[in-house]
Amino acid sequence: MEFPRPIGPVERRLADALERGPIHLTLLDPEKSDPATSARLARGAVEMGSHGILLGGSTGISRERMDASARAVRAAVDVPTIIFPEGATSISAEADAILFMSLLNSRNLDLVIRTHARASLLVARLGLEAIPLGYLVIAPGMRVGEVGQVDAVARDDPLAAQGYALAAELLGMRWVYLEAGSGAPLPVPVEMVRAVRSVLRTPLIVGGGIRSGPEAAALLGAGAQVLVTGTIAEAEGAGPSLRAILDEVNRARRG
């Protein structure tokens, strides 16, 4: 009997890094930065300690743009370059892997499974490593909540977040991502992160609205194992806000 596909080299690298403590991923939008700028931002983030680069964010990213950005970033850094997809057009063989993620609380079945069904054969044909992930939008959700047609989980409803997260794990998704939305005024509530972490065995990713060291420290203390930041990296580059967040990640890794 053969069980589902084994963990690929990129996912294994991230999992091995998690054995030593929390990690950080930097999210860059190929539509907001040209390939050379993305490469420069990625290099600065990695020099500060970021463990991987996610490429995605906007709707309608062309394959040509994703190809060029992925090539530039991979040439600039020695950490994984992973597609954070907004649709099938953003799939690129130039990246190391793709987050094969289901938007768990979307009303649009395309974003829950139908797009995945259409894209799966292309992902396999390209030999692109797929990392199965349950993606859950927490209020306010921002642009991803609108485009994703989500019923956002209320910030005071940790039980709902627990249910979605555990369901994703039981369905075989190997990572769970709590997303407050790019540019959210506040991150996912600490109490919700703590509640979700208490029911999961899979790694827990938290992103959206993380702007400071104290916010990062609170989320890490509540059980977040991967922090994702994008807006501050694109706005400030390898500036003081990103450094403060990465300082907290590195502090947690040192124990």
Buried (B, 14 or more C-beta within 10 A) or exposed (E): EEEEEEBBEBBEBBBEBBEEBBBBBBBBBBBBBBBEBBBBBBBBBBEBBBBBBBBBBBBEBEBEBBBBBBBBBBEBBEBBBBBBBBBBBBBBBBBBBBBBBBBBBBEEEBBBEEBBEEBEEEBEEBEBBBBBBBBBBBBBBBBBBEBBBBEBBEBEBBEBBBBBBBBBBEEEBBBBBBBBBBBBEBBBBBEBBBBBBEEBEBBBBBBBBBBBBEBBBBBBEBBBBBBBBBBBBBEBEBEEBBBBBBBBBBBBBEE
